[in-house]
Amino acid sequence: MPCRLKLSLVALGALGSLGSLGSLGSLGLFNSLESMCRMCRCFAQNLPSNRQGHSRHSRHSRHSSTALLKHVSKMLTSSCEVRNSAVPVIVSVSGGQDSVALLRLVHQVARRYPWKLHVLHFNHGLRPEAFDEEIFVKDLAKTLEVPFFVQRHPDPAALKGSKAGLQAAAREWRQAESKKLLSDLETTEKGVILLAHHADDQVETQLLKLLRGAHLAQLGGMRARDGPFARPLLEIRKEELRVFLQSEGQSWMEDASNAFPVYQRNRVRLQLVPMLVDLLGGEEALQNRFSALGHQSRQLASLLEELCQQHHGPRFPCPEAPTRLDISSFSQLPEMVRYEFIWRFVANRCGAMLSHAAVGGIVDAIKQGDARFTWLLGSGWELKRQGSQLVILKSGVDGVEGEDKTWSSSDLSVVQNVSQLHISMELQRRQQTAGCPKVAMAKCSEIVLHGVAFGSTVTLRGALPGDRFRKAQLAHNIKVTSVLRELGVPPSARPNWPVITIKAPGDGEVVAALLPDLVAANFQPNGASEAQRSAQAPAVINLSWDEAWEGLKDVASWDSNLKHLKRQVRLDSESVQPVMCLETVNRCLGRHFAYQLG
């Protein structure tokens, strides 16, 4: 097959509301150009003129092509549990480097087995180059003489507007369609769906779990076989896949959005991982560290499984999850087993993956002996204690009367990832606000959020394409960029504008506030439900910054056209500092800002 080089410069189109390159602002422009340069270098290495350099590099690769094929063959037949029979094997191919390498490797390995290969491609319809990728994968499948299937999402706009978030909704759709195709292809033999996750992806997944406060027993990373899905490349680095494709003369497509730090996983890949590689002295050292961490985590998980069975605890996962958990002998269990009981019970019943701190809060409440208490789990789910039992119900269903417990800030997981803006964040729970900062506390603000569910993740980050915000008295959300435009923020400063987001367990990420302190309607006192207001104290976020970020001084005025929320700004000079004042109007937290000379 002739080498096909496709370089797409429509990255900003893929990012939706970012618009033109000039609208990225100084920081976004620098990061974007830097990422684009890296992407261009990657393409350049796939050109024929660089074959000689590539050959030198491939000789130093940990796996030669022959060794790589042997390794993949072993993974498929052992860890991935693909039978030596005429089973349907679906290879999920996006057209990117990883999935193209997976297809080429599996295609060669399959020559020695009676497997029935199929290529499945998903067209989400979200980026201009999506149909180019579909054609590319179709042509590749035709060249390899493998049956080709494509699934196009019927409503791409629904993916963007999904409550669970774009990435989660897209992943759920792909998994459901993959299972459906596999079921249609299966006759008497159970088949498998192959995914192209590799060793670098594994490290990213473990890092993301660490950032989200996962239990040590849940840091094992992705499994080689998980139901109908299998990952034969988990022990192979991305660089080795690139070298393999170049040795085969095989081109691939690049998703330009992967080169920009607009999603948390992208930020981990582009910013955190390179720093760790530098600190540890190389990619292999990083892989070894996290491989050892994953091994120890799986050992701990195995031990906890044995202890749960020994003490007749809940299984996980459990399709028929019980609605109640007996805690009459809870105090007699080892502490680690108590934590595991609670985590499994909640995860099985409502899908909420509680952080370690969140589980600890529930265990402590049980230890205190409160006969009745309620914990909000997000997405309308509540955990209640009823005597010697815990029960998980939808809000308002079979509820019991009793005084709800006020939570401490330890029930919230805090993520801060806009360090380039030099903004720091502290968070606490409290019943009453402490009042407004003094004049001496310039370059700071206080944000009060009501109705933040137990176990939520509070994140300070830059605004992403597709982020939406609930204005007061509106029944729907509008784009963050539209709100910033109304605030008077110039186009170049709108991308990456600092925001506070809330992600409740089992729910999607929601923008709760725009800095300096504009709070979304659904997190104001009259926006949160009565159950939420009575169940926990508000989350109070204190923010401070070293210097004003781009666009902050350009905010001219903001009037939401609502009687209970007005925000005005006066600019007196170029050297201004914000002085905050807190006022309550019609039971709603409002803000009045005046900019004065420092």
Helices and strands as residue ranges (DSSP letters): H 11-14, G 16-18, G 21-24, H 25-44, G 48-50, H 51-59, H 65-77, E 88-92, H 97-109, G 110-112, E 116-123, H 130-143, E 148-152, H 156-160, H 166-185, E 192-194, H 199-211, G 216-218, E 225-226, E 229-230, H 238-248, G 256-259, H 264-267, I 268-272, H 273-280, H 283-310, E 324-326, G 330-332, H 335-350, H 356-367, E 374-378, E 381-386, E 389-394, G 409-411, E 413-416, G 419-421, E 423-429, G 439-441, E 444-449, E 457-462, E 468-469, E 478-479, H 480-487, G 491-493, E 498-503, E 509-514, E 518-519, G 521-523, H 530-535, E 539-545, G 552-554, E 557-562, E 565-568, E 576-585, E 588-597
